[in-house]
Amino acid sequence: MAKQKITDVEQLPLMMKMRDVANVMDIALRRAYELAQNPSFPKVVVGKSIRVPRDAFFRWLDQEIPPNEVSA
């Protein structure tokens, strides 16, 4: 199954699945699950499922990337 190209944050669901996180970050799904083990990573665990609030994810991402490492 081909990955859907995300061109706008609004295309993402309010509660993203780990597959959405992997897609946005262009990383393997396994790596996304490893990332979710980070205590600062925004997640909601329901049973065995992990959901990531979209807006909290992007706030977290902004805080994790130092400004001098962002390239245009």
BALOBA-727398 format. One record per atom (N, C-alpha, C, O): residue number from 1; atom name; x, y, z. Coordinates in steps of 0.02 Angstrom, whole numbers, always signed. Layout:
<rs>
+------+------+--------+--------+--------+
! resi ! name !      u !      v !      w !
+------+------+--------+--------+--------+
!  NUM !   CA !      X !      Y !      Z !
...
+------+------+--------+--------+--------+
</rs>
This chain:
<rs>
+------+------+--------+--------+--------+
! resi ! name !      u !      v !      w !
+------+------+--------+--------+--------+
!    1 !    N !    +42 !    -59 !     +0 !
!    1 !   CA !     +0 !     +0 !     +0 !
!    1 !    C !    +45 !    +62 !     +0 !
!    1 !    O !    +89 !    +68 !    +42 !
!    2 !    N !    +33 !   +108 !    -46 !
!    2 !   CA !    +73 !   +169 !    -51 !
!    2 !    C !    +53 !   +218 !     +3 !
!    2 !    O !     -5 !   +224 !    +23 !
!    3 !    N !   +105 !   +255 !    +27 !
!    3 !   CA !    +91 !   +305 !    +77 !
!    3 !    C !    +56 !   +364 !    +45 !
!    3 !    O !    +71 !   +384 !    -11 !
!    4 !    N !     +7 !   +392 !    +82 !
!    4 !   CA !    -27 !   +451 !    +58 !
!    4 !    C !    +17 !   +512 !    +72 !
!    4 !    O !    +42 !   +519 !   +128 !
!    5 !    N !    +26 !   +554 !    +23 !
!    5 !   CA !    +66 !   +615 !    +30 !
!    5 !    C !    +24 !   +667 !    +67 !
!    5 !    O !    -29 !   +687 !    +42 !
!    6 !    N !    +48 !   +688 !   +125 !
!    6 !   CA !    +13 !   +739 !   +165 !
!    6 !    C !    +39 !   +807 !   +143 !
!    6 !    O !    +98 !   +821 !   +146 !
!    7 !    N !     -6 !   +850 !   +120 !
!    7 !   CA !    +13 !   +917 !    +98 !
!    7 !    C !    -12 !   +971 !   +145 !
!    7 !    O !     +7 !  +1029 !   +139 !
!    8 !    N !    -55 !   +952 !   +192 !
!    8 !   CA !    -84 !  +1000 !   +239 !
!    8 !    C !    -98 !   +964 !   +305 !
!    8 !    O !   -125 !   +909 !   +306 !
!    9 !    N !    -79 !   +996 !   +359 !
!    9 !   CA !    -90 !   +967 !   +425 !
!    9 !    C !   -164 !   +951 !   +436 !
!    9 !    O !   -180 !   +902 !   +470 !
!   10 !    N !   -208 !   +990 !   +408 !
!   10 !   CA !   -280 !   +979 !   +416 !
!   10 !    C !   -303 !   +913 !   +385 !
!   10 !    O !   -359 !   +890 !   +400 !
!   11 !    N !   -263 !   +882 !   +343 !
!   11 !   CA !   -280 !   +818 !   +313 !
!   11 !    C !   -274 !   +761 !   +365 !
!   11 !    O !   -302 !   +708 !   +356 !
!   12 !    N !   -237 !   +774 !   +417 !
!   12 !   CA !   -226 !   +723 !   +468 !
!   12 !    C !   -284 !   +720 !   +517 !
!   12 !    O !   -316 !   +772 !   +529 !
!   13 !    N !   -300 !   +662 !   +544 !
!   13 !   CA !   -353 !   +658 !   +594 !
!   13 !    C !   -332 !   +692 !   +659 !
!   13 !    O !   -273 !   +699 !   +673 !
!   14 !    N !   -381 !   +714 !   +698 !
!   14 !   CA !   -366 !   +746 !   +762 !
!   14 !    C !   -328 !   +700 !   +808 !
!   14 !    O !   -284 !   +722 !   +845 !
!   15 !    N !   -344 !   +636 !   +806 !
!   15 !   CA !   -308 !   +585 !   +845 !
!   15 !    C !   -274 !   +539 !   +795 !
!   15 !    O !   -306 !   +496 !   +765 !
!   16 !    N !   -209 !   +548 !   +787 !
!   16 !   CA !   -171 !   +510 !   +737 !
!   16 !    C !   -152 !   +441 !   +763 !
!   16 !    O !   -142 !   +432 !   +823 !
!   17 !    N !   -148 !   +394 !   +717 !
!   17 !   CA !   -121 !   +328 !   +732 !
!   17 !    C !    -45 !   +332 !   +724 !
!   17 !    O !    -20 !   +379 !   +694 !
!   18 !    N !    -11 !   +283 !   +748 !
!   18 !   CA !    +62 !   +282 !   +742 !
!   18 !    C !    +83 !   +280 !   +669 !
!   18 !    O !   +137 !   +304 !   +651 !
!   19 !    N !    +42 !   +251 !   +627 !
!   19 !   CA !    +57 !   +250 !   +555 !
!   19 !    C !    +58 !   +321 !   +527 !
!   19 !    O !    +98 !   +338 !   +484 !
!   20 !    N !    +12 !   +364 !   +552 !
!   20 !   CA !    +11 !   +434 !   +531 !
!   20 !    C !    +75 !   +470 !   +554 !
!   20 !    O !   +104 !   +508 !   +515 !
!   21 !    N !    +96 !   +457 !   +615 !
!   21 !   CA !   +158 !   +487 !   +641 !
!   21 !    C !   +217 !   +466 !   +598 !
!   21 !    O !   +258 !   +507 !   +579 !
!   22 !    N !   +221 !   +402 !   +583 !
!   22 !   CA !   +276 !   +376 !   +541 !
!   22 !    C !   +275 !   +410 !   +472 !
!   22 !    O !   +327 !   +427 !   +445 !
!   23 !    N !   +216 !   +418 !   +445 !
!   23 !   CA !   +208 !   +449 !   +379 !
!   23 !    C !   +231 !   +522 !   +380 !
!   23 !    O !   +269 !   +544 !   +337 !
!   24 !    N !   +209 !   +559 !   +430 !
!   24 !   CA !   +227 !   +630 !   +436 !
!   24 !    C !   +303 !   +638 !   +444 !
!   24 !    O !   +333 !   +682 !   +413 !
!   25 !    N !   +333 !   +595 !   +485 !
!   25 !   CA !   +404 !   +600 !   +499 !
!   25 !    C !   +447 !   +564 !   +447 !
!   25 !    O !   +509 !   +569 !   +449 !
!   26 !    N !   +416 !   +527 !   +402 !
!   26 !   CA !   +450 !   +488 !   +351 !
!   26 !    C !   +500 !   +439 !   +383 !
!   26 !    O !   +558 !   +436 !   +364 !
!   27 !    N !   +474 !   +402 !   +432 !
!   27 !   CA !   +513 !   +352 !   +467 !
!   27 !    C !   +475 !   +286 !   +466 !
!   27 !    O !   +416 !   +284 !   +451 !
!   28 !    N !   +509 !   +232 !   +483 !
!   28 !   CA !   +477 !   +166 !   +486 !
!   28 !    C !   +427 !   +165 !   +545 !
!   28 !    O !   +436 !   +200 !   +595 !
!   29 !    N !   +376 !   +125 !   +538 !
!   29 !   CA !   +326 !   +118 !   +590 !
!   29 !    C !   +358 !    +95 !   +655 !
!   29 !    O !   +339 !   +119 !   +709 !
!   30 !    N !   +405 !    +50 !   +651 !
!   30 !   CA !   +440 !    +26 !   +710 !
!   30 !    C !   +475 !    +84 !   +747 !
!   30 !    O !   +474 !    +87 !   +808 !
!   31 !    N !   +505 !   +129 !   +709 !
!   31 !   CA !   +539 !   +187 !   +739 !
!   31 !    C !   +488 !   +234 !   +773 !
!   31 !    O !   +502 !   +263 !   +825 !
!   32 !    N !   +429 !   +240 !   +743 !
!   32 !   CA !   +377 !   +282 !   +773 !
!   32 !    C !   +356 !   +254 !   +841 !
!   32 !    O !   +346 !   +292 !   +888 !
!   33 !    N !   +350 !   +188 !   +845 !
!   33 !   CA !   +333 !   +157 !   +909 !
!   33 !    C !   +389 !   +166 !   +960 !
!   33 !    O !   +376 !   +175 !  +1019 !
!   34 !    N !   +451 !   +163 !   +937 !
!   34 !   CA !   +507 !   +176 !   +982 !
!   34 !    C !   +505 !   +248 !  +1008 !
!   34 !    O !   +517 !   +261 !  +1067 !
!   35 !    N !   +489 !   +294 !   +963 !
!   35 !   CA !   +483 !   +365 !   +982 !
!   35 !    C !   +429 !   +375 !  +1035 !
!   35 !    O !   +436 !   +416 !  +1080 !
!   36 !    N !   +375 !   +337 !  +1029 !
!   36 !   CA !   +319 !   +343 !  +1076 !
!   36 !    C !   +339 !   +323 !  +1146 !
!   36 !    O !   +303 !   +339 !  +1194 !
!   37 !    N !   +395 !   +287 !  +1154 !
!   37 !   CA !   +418 !   +268 !  +1221 !
!   37 !    C !   +450 !   +327 !  +1258 !
!   37 !    O !   +459 !   +324 !  +1319 !
!   38 !    N !   +467 !   +380 !  +1221 !
!   38 !   CA !   +495 !   +440 !  +1252 !
!   38 !    C !   +442 !   +471 !  +1298 !
!   38 !    O !   +386 !   +483 !  +1276 !
!   39 !    N !   +459 !   +483 !  +1362 !
!   39 !   CA !   +410 !   +511 !  +1408 !
!   39 !    C !   +380 !   +578 !  +1387 !
!   39 !    O !   +324 !   +594 !  +1406 !
!   40 !    N !   +417 !   +617 !  +1348 !
!   40 !   CA !   +391 !   +683 !  +1328 !
!   40 !    C !   +346 !   +679 !  +1266 !
!   40 !    O !   +315 !   +728 !  +1247 !
!   41 !    N !   +343 !   +620 !  +1234 !
!   41 !   CA !   +303 !   +613 !  +1173 !
!   41 !    C !   +229 !   +615 !  +1191 !
!   41 !    O !   +208 !   +578 !  +1236 !
!   42 !    N !   +189 !   +656 !  +1157 !
!   42 !   CA !   +117 !   +661 !  +1173 !
!   42 !    C !    +78 !   +602 !  +1146 !
!   42 !    O !    +75 !   +591 !  +1086 !
!   43 !    N !    +48 !   +565 !  +1191 !
!   43 !   CA !    +10 !   +506 !  +1169 !
!   43 !    C !    -46 !   +491 !  +1218 !
!   43 !    O !    -44 !   +511 !  +1277 !
!   44 !    N !    -95 !   +456 !  +1193 !
!   44 !   CA !   -150 !   +430 !  +1234 !
!   44 !    C !   -150 !   +355 !  +1221 !
!   44 !    O !   -156 !   +332 !  +1164 !
!   45 !    N !   -145 !   +317 !  +1275 !
!   45 !   CA !   -144 !   +244 !  +1269 !
!   45 !    C !   -213 !   +218 !  +1290 !
!   45 !    O !   -237 !   +232 !  +1345 !
!   46 !    N !   -244 !   +181 !  +1245 !
!   46 !   CA !   -310 !   +151 !  +1258 !
!   46 !    C !   -302 !    +77 !  +1245 !
!   46 !    O !   -300 !    +54 !  +1188 !
!   47 !    N !   -298 !    +39 !  +1299 !
!   47 !   CA !   -285 !    -32 !  +1292 !
!   47 !    C !   -216 !    -42 !  +1262 !
!   47 !    O !   -166 !    -21 !  +1291 !
!   48 !    N !   -213 !    -74 !  +1204 !
!   48 !   CA !   -149 !    -84 !  +1169 !
!   48 !    C !   -138 !    -33 !  +1114 !
!   48 !    O !    -87 !    -34 !  +1079 !
!   49 !    N !   -186 !    +12 !  +1104 !
!   49 !   CA !   -182 !    +62 !  +1051 !
!   49 !    C !   -151 !   +126 !  +1075 !
!   49 !    O !   -163 !   +148 !  +1132 !
!   50 !    N !   -111 !   +157 !  +1032 !
!   50 !   CA !    -82 !   +222 !  +1047 !
!   50 !    C !   -112 !   +272 !   +997 !
!   50 !    O !   -111 !   +261 !   +937 !
!   51 !    N !   -137 !   +327 !  +1023 !
!   51 !   CA !   -161 !   +381 !   +981 !
!   51 !    C !   -122 !   +444 !  +1000 !
!   51 !    O !   -103 !   +453 !  +1058 !
!   52 !    N !   -111 !   +486 !   +950 !
!   52 !   CA !    -71 !   +546 !   +960 !
!   52 !    C !   -113 !   +607 !   +940 !
!   52 !    O !   -132 !   +613 !   +882 !
!   53 !    N !   -126 !   +651 !   +988 !
!   53 !   CA !   -164 !   +712 !   +971 !
!   53 !    C !   -123 !   +753 !   +920 !
!   53 !    O !    -66 !   +772 !   +933 !
!   54 !    N !   -154 !   +767 !   +864 !
!   54 !   CA !   -119 !   +801 !   +809 !
!   54 !    C !    -86 !   +866 !   +831 !
!   54 !    O !    -26 !   +876 !   +819 !
!   55 !    N !   -123 !   +910 !   +863 !
!   55 !   CA !    -95 !   +976 !   +881 !
!   55 !    C !    -40 !   +969 !   +933 !
!   55 !    O !    +10 !  +1005 !   +929 !
!   56 !    N !    -48 !   +924 !   +981 !
!   56 !   CA !     +5 !   +913 !  +1031 !
!   56 !    C !    +67 !   +884 !   +999 !
!   56 !    O !   +123 !   +901 !  +1018 !
!   57 !    N !    +58 !   +841 !   +949 !
!   57 !   CA !   +115 !   +812 !   +913 !
!   57 !    C !   +156 !   +867 !   +879 !
!   57 !    O !   +217 !   +867 !   +884 !
!   58 !    N !   +124 !   +913 !   +845 !
!   58 !   CA !   +161 !   +965 !   +810 !
!   58 !    C !   +193 !  +1015 !   +859 !
!   58 !    O !   +246 !  +1042 !   +845 !
!   59 !    N !   +161 !  +1028 !   +916 !
!   59 !   CA !   +193 !  +1069 !   +968 !
!   59 !    C !   +255 !  +1034 !   +994 !
!   59 !    O !   +308 !  +1065 !  +1002 !
!   60 !    N !   +249 !   +969 !  +1007 !
!   60 !   CA !   +306 !   +929 !  +1031 !
!   60 !    C !   +362 !   +930 !   +980 !
!   60 !    O !   +421 !   +939 !   +997 !
!   61 !    N !   +345 !   +921 !   +917 !
!   61 !   CA !   +395 !   +920 !   +864 !
!   61 !    C !   +432 !   +986 !   +860 !
!   61 !    O !   +493 !   +988 !   +851 !
!   62 !    N !   +396 !  +1041 !   +865 !
!   62 !   CA !   +427 !  +1108 !   +864 !
!   62 !    C !   +476 !  +1116 !   +922 !
!   62 !    O !   +528 !  +1148 !   +914 !
!   63 !    N !   +461 !  +1087 !   +979 !
!   63 !   CA !   +505 !  +1093 !  +1037 !
!   63 !    C !   +565 !  +1047 !  +1032 !
!   63 !    O !   +618 !  +1063 !  +1060 !
!   64 !    N !   +559 !   +992 !   +997 !
!   64 !   CA !   +612 !   +942 !   +991 !
!   64 !    C !   +666 !   +962 !   +941 !
!   64 !    O !   +724 !   +940 !   +947 !
!   65 !    N !   +649 !  +1003 !   +892 !
!   65 !   CA !   +696 !  +1021 !   +840 !
!   65 !    C !   +726 !  +1089 !   +855 !
!   65 !    O !   +690 !  +1139 !   +853 !
!   66 !    N !   +790 !  +1093 !   +870 !
!   66 !   CA !   +822 !  +1158 !   +882 !
!   66 !    C !   +817 !  +1201 !   +819 !
!   66 !    O !   +825 !  +1175 !   +764 !
!   67 !    N !   +804 !  +1267 !   +826 !
!   67 !   CA !   +795 !  +1310 !   +768 !
!   67 !    C !   +853 !  +1309 !   +719 !
!   67 !    O !   +842 !  +1316 !   +659 !
!   68 !    N !   +915 !  +1299 !   +742 !
!   68 !   CA !   +972 !  +1299 !   +696 !
!   68 !    C !   +977 !  +1235 !   +655 !
!   68 !    O !  +1018 !  +1231 !   +610 !
!   69 !    N !   +936 !  +1184 !   +670 !
!   69 !   CA !   +938 !  +1122 !   +632 !
!   69 !    C !   +884 !  +1117 !   +579 !
!   69 !    O !   +882 !  +1068 !   +542 !
!   70 !    N !   +841 !  +1168 !   +575 !
!   70 !   CA !   +789 !  +1168 !   +525 !
!   70 !    C !   +817 !  +1198 !   +461 !
!   70 !    O !   +845 !  +1253 !   +462 !
!   71 !    N !   +811 !  +1161 !   +406 !
!   71 !   CA !   +836 !  +1187 !   +342 !
!   71 !    C !   +778 !  +1205 !   +297 !
!   71 !    O !   +725 !  +1174 !   +298 !
!   72 !    N !   +788 !  +1256 !   +258 !
!   72 !   CA !   +735 !  +1278 !   +212 !
!   72 !    C !   +740 !  +1244 !   +146 !
!   72 !    O !   +699 !  +1257 !   +101 !
+------+------+--------+--------+--------+
</rs>
